[in-house]
Amino acid sequence: SETLCKPTIVQPLLDTNINEGEKLKLHAAINGHPEPEIIWYRNNIPLKNSRDLTLT
């Protein structure tokens, strides 16, 4: 049988400020078994899983 391991944050996010028109790349380092699913939210709404997402 497989050993289950709760998700743990390996590299926490840092507070970041950017100016309008600038790009931001977010990276989450999370371990766990089975592999955790990462979902990003903005204003409590899940964001589309995309390499290039524009927010206004």
N, CA, C and O atoms as a GROMACS GRO file, in nm:
protein
  224
    1SER      N    1   0.084  -0.119   0.000
    1SER     CA    2   0.000   0.000   0.000
    1SER      C    3   0.088   0.125   0.000
    1SER      O    4   0.200   0.123   0.050
    2GLU      N    5   0.034   0.232  -0.057
    2GLU     CA    6   0.109   0.357  -0.066
    2GLU      C    7   0.095   0.437   0.064
    2GLU      O    8  -0.008   0.435   0.130
    3THR      N    9   0.201   0.507   0.098
    3THR     CA   10   0.200   0.593   0.215
    3THR      C   11   0.142   0.729   0.176
    3THR      O   12   0.188   0.790   0.080
    4LEU      N   13   0.042   0.776   0.249
    4LEU     CA   14  -0.015   0.907   0.224
    4LEU      C   15   0.064   1.012   0.300
    4LEU      O   16   0.110   0.987   0.411
    5CYS      N   17   0.078   1.128   0.240
    5CYS     CA   18   0.152   1.238   0.303
    5CYS      C   19   0.076   1.367   0.276
    5CYS      O   20   0.053   1.403   0.161
    6LYS      N   21   0.035   1.437   0.383
    6LYS     CA   22  -0.043   1.559   0.365
    6LYS      C   23   0.038   1.664   0.290
    6LYS      O   24   0.161   1.665   0.298
    7PRO      N   25  -0.029   1.754   0.216
    7PRO     CA   26   0.041   1.859   0.143
    7PRO      C   27   0.117   1.952   0.238
    7PRO      O   28   0.065   1.992   0.342
    8THR      N   29   0.239   1.984   0.201
    8THR     CA   30   0.319   2.080   0.276
    8THR      C   31   0.378   2.181   0.179
    8THR      O   32   0.420   2.145   0.069
    9ILE      N   33   0.381   2.306   0.220
    9ILE     CA   34   0.437   2.412   0.136
    9ILE      C   35   0.588   2.412   0.156
    9ILE      O   36   0.637   2.434   0.266
   10VAL      N   37   0.660   2.387   0.048
   10VAL     CA   38   0.806   2.381   0.052
   10VAL      C   39   0.866   2.520   0.032
   10VAL      O   40   0.964   2.556   0.098
   11GLN      N   41   0.806   2.598  -0.057
   11GLN     CA   42   0.853   2.734  -0.084
   11GLN      C   43   0.732   2.827  -0.079
   11GLN      O   44   0.653   2.829  -0.173
   12PRO      N   45   0.717   2.904   0.029
   12PRO     CA   46   0.599   2.991   0.040
   12PRO      C   47   0.606   3.107  -0.060
   12PRO      O   48   0.713   3.147  -0.104
   13LEU      N   49   0.489   3.160  -0.093
   13LEU     CA   50   0.482   3.277  -0.181
   13LEU      C   51   0.528   3.400  -0.106
   13LEU      O   52   0.515   3.409   0.016
   14LEU      N   53   0.583   3.494  -0.180
   14LEU     CA   54   0.627   3.621  -0.123
   14LEU      C   55   0.530   3.730  -0.163
   14LEU      O   56   0.472   3.725  -0.272
   15ASP      N   57   0.511   3.830  -0.077
   15ASP     CA   58   0.430   3.946  -0.114
   15ASP      C   59   0.497   4.015  -0.231
   15ASP      O   60   0.618   4.038  -0.229
   16THR      N   61   0.419   4.048  -0.333
   16THR     CA   62   0.474   4.107  -0.454
   16THR      C   63   0.383   4.218  -0.502
   16THR      O   64   0.261   4.204  -0.504
   17ASN      N   65   0.443   4.329  -0.542
   17ASN     CA   66   0.370   4.439  -0.604
   17ASN      C   67   0.425   4.460  -0.744
   17ASN      O   68   0.546   4.461  -0.764
   18ILE      N   69   0.335   4.477  -0.841
   18ILE     CA   70   0.378   4.506  -0.977
   18ILE      C   71   0.295   4.623  -1.028
   18ILE      O   72   0.187   4.651  -0.977
   19ASN      N   73   0.347   4.690  -1.130
   19ASN     CA   74   0.275   4.800  -1.192
   19ASN      C   75   0.190   4.747  -1.307
   19ASN      O   76   0.220   4.641  -1.364
   20GLU      N   77   0.087   4.821  -1.342
   20GLU     CA   78   0.000   4.782  -1.454
   20GLU      C   79   0.084   4.759  -1.579
   20GLU      O   80   0.171   4.839  -1.612
   21GLY      N   81   0.057   4.650  -1.647
   21GLY     CA   82   0.130   4.616  -1.769
   21GLY      C   83   0.250   4.527  -1.746
   21GLY      O   84   0.303   4.469  -1.842
   22GLU      N   85   0.295   4.515  -1.621
   22GLU     CA   86   0.409   4.427  -1.591
   22GLU      C   87   0.363   4.283  -1.579
   22GLU      O   88   0.246   4.255  -1.551
   23LYS      N   89   0.456   4.192  -1.601
   23LYS     CA   90   0.426   4.050  -1.590
   23LYS      C   91   0.466   3.997  -1.453
   23LYS      O   92   0.560   4.047  -1.390
   24LEU      N   93   0.394   3.896  -1.409
   24LEU     CA   94   0.422   3.831  -1.281
   24LEU      C   95   0.415   3.681  -1.302
   24LEU      O   96   0.320   3.630  -1.362
   25LYS      N   97   0.514   3.611  -1.253
   25LYS     CA   98   0.514   3.466  -1.260
   25LYS      C   99   0.504   3.412  -1.119
   25LYS      O  100   0.586   3.444  -1.033
   26LEU      N  101   0.402   3.329  -1.094
   26LEU     CA  102   0.382   3.268  -0.964
   26LEU      C  103   0.426   3.123  -0.969
   26LEU      O  104   0.400   3.052  -1.066
   27HIS      N  105   0.492   3.080  -0.864
   27HIS     CA  106   0.540   2.942  -0.856
   27HIS      C  107   0.509   2.889  -0.717
   27HIS      O  108   0.539   2.953  -0.617
   28ALA      N  109   0.449   2.773  -0.713
   28ALA     CA  110   0.420   2.710  -0.585
   28ALA      C  111   0.497   2.580  -0.575
   28ALA      O  112   0.490   2.496  -0.665
   29ALA      N  113   0.570   2.563  -0.468
   29ALA     CA  114   0.642   2.438  -0.442
   29ALA      C  115   0.573   2.368  -0.326
   29ALA      O  116   0.586   2.408  -0.211
   30ILE      N  117   0.499   2.262  -0.359
   30ILE     CA  118   0.420   2.190  -0.260
   30ILE      C  119   0.444   2.041  -0.276
   30ILE      O  120   0.438   1.988  -0.387
   31ASN      N  121   0.472   1.975  -0.165
   31ASN     CA  122   0.492   1.830  -0.166
   31ASN      C  123   0.371   1.762  -0.103
   31ASN      O  124   0.300   1.822  -0.023
   32GLY      N  125   0.350   1.638  -0.141
   32GLY     CA  126   0.244   1.557  -0.082
   32GLY      C  127   0.222   1.432  -0.165
   32GLY      O  128   0.266   1.424  -0.280
   33HIS      N  129   0.155   1.334  -0.105
   33HIS     CA  130   0.124   1.213  -0.180
   33HIS      C  131  -0.015   1.166  -0.141
   33HIS      O  132  -0.040   1.140  -0.024
   34PRO      N  133  -0.106   1.155  -0.237
   34PRO     CA  134  -0.083   1.177  -0.379
   34PRO      C  135  -0.051   1.324  -0.408
   34PRO      O  136  -0.075   1.410  -0.324
   35GLU      N  137   0.004   1.352  -0.526
   35GLU     CA  138   0.046   1.487  -0.562
   35GLU      C  139  -0.072   1.583  -0.550
   35GLU      O  140  -0.178   1.558  -0.608
   36PRO      N  141  -0.055   1.693  -0.474
   36PRO     CA  142  -0.165   1.788  -0.454
   36PRO      C  143  -0.199   1.862  -0.583
   36PRO      O  144  -0.112   1.887  -0.667
   37GLU      N  145  -0.326   1.898  -0.597
   37GLU     CA  146  -0.370   1.982  -0.708
   37GLU      C  147  -0.361   2.127  -0.659
   37GLU      O  148  -0.410   2.160  -0.551
   38ILE      N  149  -0.299   2.213  -0.740
   38ILE     CA  150  -0.284   2.354  -0.704
   38ILE      C  151  -0.384   2.435  -0.785
   38ILE      O  152  -0.388   2.425  -0.908
   39ILE      N  153  -0.464   2.515  -0.716
   39ILE     CA  154  -0.562   2.601  -0.782
   39ILE      C  155  -0.538   2.744  -0.735
   39ILE      O  156  -0.539   2.771  -0.615
   40TRP      N  157  -0.516   2.835  -0.829
   40TRP     CA  158  -0.497   2.976  -0.798
   40TRP      C  159  -0.632   3.046  -0.801
   40TRP      O  160  -0.717   3.016  -0.885
   41TYR      N  161  -0.651   3.140  -0.708
   41TYR     CA  162  -0.776   3.215  -0.698
   41TYR      C  163  -0.748   3.365  -0.703
   41TYR      O  164  -0.643   3.411  -0.659
   42ARG      N  165  -0.844   3.439  -0.757
   42ARG     CA  166  -0.843   3.585  -0.749
   42ARG      C  167  -0.984   3.627  -0.711
   42ARG      O  168  -1.080   3.595  -0.780
   43ASN      N  169  -0.996   3.699  -0.600
   43ASN     CA  170  -1.127   3.742  -0.548
   43ASN      C  171  -1.220   3.622  -0.531
   43ASN      O  172  -1.338   3.628  -0.568
   44ASN      N  173  -1.167   3.514  -0.475
   44ASN     CA  174  -1.242   3.391  -0.447
   44ASN      C  175  -1.293   3.319  -0.572
   44ASN      O  176  -1.380   3.233  -0.562
   45ILE      N  177  -1.239   3.354  -0.689
   45ILE     CA  178  -1.277   3.288  -0.814
   45ILE      C  179  -1.155   3.213  -0.867
   45ILE      O  180  -1.048   3.272  -0.881
   46PRO      N  181  -1.169   3.082  -0.897
   46PRO     CA  182  -1.054   3.008  -0.948
   46PRO      C  183  -1.011   3.060  -1.085
   46PRO      O  184  -1.094   3.091  -1.170
   47LEU      N  185  -0.880   3.070  -1.104
   47LEU     CA  186  -0.824   3.115  -1.232
   47LEU      C  187  -0.807   2.996  -1.325
   47LEU      O  188  -0.788   2.883  -1.281
   48LYS      N  189  -0.814   3.023  -1.456
   48LYS     CA  190  -0.791   2.918  -1.555
   48LYS      C  191  -0.646   2.873  -1.546
   48LYS      O  192  -0.556   2.953  -1.524
   49ASN      N  193  -0.624   2.744  -1.565
   49ASN     CA  194  -0.489   2.690  -1.565
   49ASN      C  195  -0.427   2.722  -1.700
   49ASN      O  196  -0.457   2.656  -1.800
   50SER      N  197  -0.341   2.823  -1.704
   50SER     CA  198  -0.285   2.871  -1.829
   50SER      C  199  -0.144   2.922  -1.807
   50SER      O  200  -0.110   2.972  -1.700
   51ARG      N  201  -0.062   2.909  -1.910
   51ARG     CA  202   0.074   2.963  -1.903
   51ARG      C  203   0.073   3.114  -1.923
   51ARG      O  204   0.165   3.182  -1.879
   52ASP      N  205  -0.029   3.167  -1.989
   52ASP     CA  206  -0.036   3.310  -2.019
   52ASP      C  207  -0.177   3.359  -1.987
   52ASP      O  208  -0.269   3.341  -2.066
   53LEU      N  209  -0.192   3.420  -1.871
   53LEU     CA  210  -0.322   3.466  -1.824
   53LEU      C  211  -0.317   3.616  -1.803
   53LEU      O  212  -0.227   3.666  -1.736
   54THR      N  213  -0.414   3.688  -1.858
   54THR     CA  214  -0.420   3.833  -1.842
   54THR      C  215  -0.535   3.867  -1.748
   54THR      O  216  -0.648   3.825  -1.769
   55LEU      N  217  -0.504   3.944  -1.644
   55LEU     CA  218  -0.605   3.990  -1.548
   55LEU      C  219  -0.621   4.141  -1.560
   55LEU      O  220  -0.524   4.213  -1.583
   56THR      N  221  -0.743   4.187  -1.544
   56THR     CA  222  -0.766   4.331  -1.551
   56THR      C  223  -0.834   4.377  -1.425
   56THR      O  224  -0.863   4.496  -1.410
   0.00000   0.00000   0.00000
